[in-house]
Amino acid sequence: MSFIQKKSSIDATTRFFLKICFFSTFLSLSFFPDSVSMALSPLGGPDRPIRMMFVPSGDSQVILKGGQEIASLLQAETGLHFKTSVATSYAAVVEAMGAGQVDVGWLATFSYVMAKEKFNVDLLLIVMRFGSPFYRGQIMVRADSNIKTLADLKGETFAYGDPASASGHLYPKALLRSKGLDPDILFKNSIFAGSHNAVVLSLLKGRVSAGAAYDDARAAVADSYPDVFDKIRVIAYTSEIPNDTVSVRNDLDPELKIKIKEGLKRLARTPVGSKVLKQVYGISGLADLDALFDPVRKARQFLQPKEMQ
């Protein structure tokens, strides 16, 4: 075979493989445009927004609307794009972060502790309310009941918030057990209402005799039920609880973590940002901290293993 024949043969082979590569690329672009876009677009771009999820601690529609406003304001501060959603439960946010389906989670106190232990999420900021990184839980009863003390709850019906809520479940149970009262046998029946608002409404509508929520959850429904403070009274408060957090999945790009963190801090200092944060979760500011959660880990010792699932 002459040199010219060899060269011609090599060129034909090369052309064949080039055609195959071109055809494969054409198929990828034609049938899988989203996957190609995802592979080429950086996280935080318009085609690949950062996924931010909120816990359903109050009215889900209010939180969803506020979350979208936070995303819009945060985009203006950072240049990053965000997609927001509200989880069906506190635990759902934790699991979604662990599965890599959520990048930023607005986690309740106990949810953060569990997410840290299970998936090593990184804490960006802790919520401030009334200038403090702490809050309390409260146990409430109907004002027209004869319940005066925690011991009087024996044989009554009781509403907790979410299983992963510190003020609506963990701390109230810890409080009862610290007083020698076993919540597993104390109540005639107990339920999980799903949110702090739902606990208050369950009391107002007479579905339960008592319930647990944050201090003071009554204010969240006062616009719709102005007599809530007359109809529901508090009989006990828990010890101080670290506030909820803004956390991110551990493997998120460090530069993105810094951008989001600094952007949120700037947002919280603006009049419009401050207003939105207050509307969503009653937030008055955002701060850096983590050892504040040691009391939560200690309080968890009062729970049975099945109660932490």
N, C-alpha and C positions, 0 to 999 in steps of 0.2 A: 504494500500500500504506500503510495507516494505521500509526501509531506502535505500536499494540497488536499489529498483525499482525507488524511487524518484530521486536518484543520476543519474541513467541511463536516466531518462526522462529529467532532467535538462541538462545533457551533450548533448543529442540529439537536444534540443532547441538551445543551444549555438552553436553547430556545424552548424545548419541551418542558424543562423544569420551571422556566420563567412563566410559561403559560399556566402551569399548575399553581404556582404561588399567586399569580394574578387572580385566577379563578377562585382560590380559597379566600383571598382578601375580599373579593367581590361578594362572595356568599356571606362572609362575616358582617360586612357593612350593610348588606341587604336584609338579612334575616335577624341579626342581633345588634342593631344600632345602639340600644341602651347599654348593653354590656361593654361595647367598644367605647362609648362615651364615658362610662364609669371608670374604665381602665385608664383613659387619657386625662380625665378631668381631676383636678386636685380636690380633696375634701374641703368643703367650704365654698366651692364655686357654685354658680347658678344651676348647673346640671347635677351637682352632687352636694346638696346642702347638709349641714351638720344637723343631726337628729336630736331634738331636745324634748324630753318628756316630763310632765308634771304629775304629782300625786293628786288623787281626787279627794282632798281633805275637806272641801266645801262644795259649793255649787259648781258642777262640772262645766256648765256653759260659761259661767263667769270666769273660771280658770282658763278655759280654752280661748276665750276672747282676749283675756289679759296676756296669756302666753304668746299669742300672735302679735300683740302690741310690743311685748318685750323683745321678740325676735326681730321685729322691724326696727326698733330703736337700737338693738345690739348690732344689727347690720350696718346702721349708720355710723356707729362708733368704731366698728372693726373692719368693715368691708367684706365680712363673711356672710354667707347665706345660711339660713336656718329653716328647718321644718319642724313644727311643734305638734304635740299631741298630749292628750290627757289619758292616763292609764285607767284600767278598770278597777285596780286595787293597788295598794302600796307595794305589795310583793311583786306585782307585774313589772314595775319599773326596775326593780333589782334584777329580776331574771332577764329582762330585755337588755340591760347593760352587760350582764354576764355573757349573753349570747352574741354580743357585738351588734345588736340591732338598735341600740340607743347610745349616743355619744355623750350627751349631757343629761343628767338627771337631777331634778329638784326633789331631793329625798327628805322624807320625814326623819326624825331623829333615830328611831329604832331601825328604820330601813337603811339608813347610812351605816349603822354598826354592822348589820347583816351583810350589806353589800361589800363593806370593807373586808370582813372576815371570809366571805365566800369567793369574791372576785377581785379583791385588792383594788377597789376603785380609789381614785385620788380625790381628796377633798379640795375644792377650789376656795369656797367661801362659806362662812356660816351666817345665817340670817340674824339680824338685830331687830328687836322690837322694843320701842320705848327706851332706846339707848342701852338695852341689855341683851346679852347673848343667851339668856336663860328665860324660861317661862315655867308655869306650873299646870298641873292637871287639876280638875275639880270633880267632885261627885255631887250630883244634883238630884233633887226630888221635887215632886209637885208641891206647891205651897199649901195646898189644902189637905195634904197627908199628915199622918201622925208621926212620921219618921223624923226623929231629932238627931240621932247619933248613928254611927256606922253599925253598931250592934242591932239597931232597929230595922236594918235591912233584911234580917232573917225572914225567909219565906216570901220575900217580895220578888217582883220581876225586874230585870236589870238590862240596860242596853249599853254595850261597848261600841266604840267606833269601828276601826279597822283592826284586824289581828296584829298588824305590824305598827300600830300607832302607839307611841310612848305615852302620851297624855290620855288617850282614849282606851288603853288596854293594859300595857305593861306596868306603868306606874300606879294606876288605881289598884291593880291586883297586888302589887308589891306593898302598897299602903295597907290593904285589908289583911294580908298575911302578917305584916309587921305588928298588927294589933291583935294577932291571935285568931283571926277570922279566915276561914277557908272558903274562898269564893266558889269552889266546886260543889260545896254542899250548903252554902249560906243562902243562895237564892232558890226560889221556887222554879224559876226559869231565867235564862240569860240568852241574849241574842247579839249578833254583830249587825249594827244598823248600816255600816258602810262608810259613814263620814260623821264629822262633828255636828254638822247641820242636821243630819238625819237623827242623831241622838236627841238633840233638843226638840225636834219636831215630834219624835216618838213620845216624849214626855208631855208636850203640849196637847197632843191628841189622845192621851190616856192609854197608849199602847203598852207602856211600862210604868213602873212606880219610881224608878231611879235610873240614873245613867251617868256615864263618864265622858268628859270632853276636856278641851283645853280651857284655860281661864282667860277671858270669859267668852265662851262660845255663844252665849245668848245674844251678844251684840250683832252677830252675823245674820240673824234672822229678825232683828228688831224692826227693820223697815217694813217687813210684811206682817209682823206680829208685835206691835208696839207695847202690848201688855205682857211680853215674855218675862220681864223682870219681876212682875207681880205674881205671875203664875208658877214660876220656877225659882226655887231658892237653893243655895249651896250649903251643904252640911260638912264638907271636908275638902281640904286641899292636899295635893301631893307635895313632895319635896321638889326643889328646883330641877329643871330638865334643860339640857343644852338645846338650843333652837335647831331647826331643820337646816339643811345644807344645799349648796349647789356642788355637785360632784361630777366627775368625768371618768370614763373608762380608762383603765390603767395604760393601755397601749396607744392612746391618742397622741398624735404628734405633739411633742413638748412645746413647740412654737405656737401651736393652736391653743394649748392650755393657757399659755401666758396671755395670748390675745383675748381669749374669752374672759379670763379672770379680770384683766385690766379694763376691758370694755364694760363689764358688768359693774365694776367699781365706779367708773366714770358715769355710767348710766344712772346709778343709784344717787349720784350727787346732783343730777339735773332735776329741775322742777317737774317736768313731764314724766321722767323715768321714776322718780320718787312716788308720784301719784299712782302710776300703774302698778308698781310693786306693792303699794299699800292696798290697792283694790284686789289684787290677786290673792295674797297671803298675809295681809296686814304687816308687811315688811317696812321698817323705818330705815334700814341700812344694811350693808353687807361688810363682813370683816373676815380676816384670816385667823383660823384657830383649829386645834384637833384634840388636844388632851382633855377638852371639856367633855368628851364622850366617855371618859372612864366611869363616871357615876351611872351611866346607862348600862355599861357592862356589869357593874356591881348589882344594879337593880334587877338585872335579868336572872340573877341567881334565885330569885323568888318564884320564877316561873317553872312549870313542869316542862320536860322535853317536848311533849306534844303541843304545848302552847306556843312554841317558837317556830313551828313549821309553817 
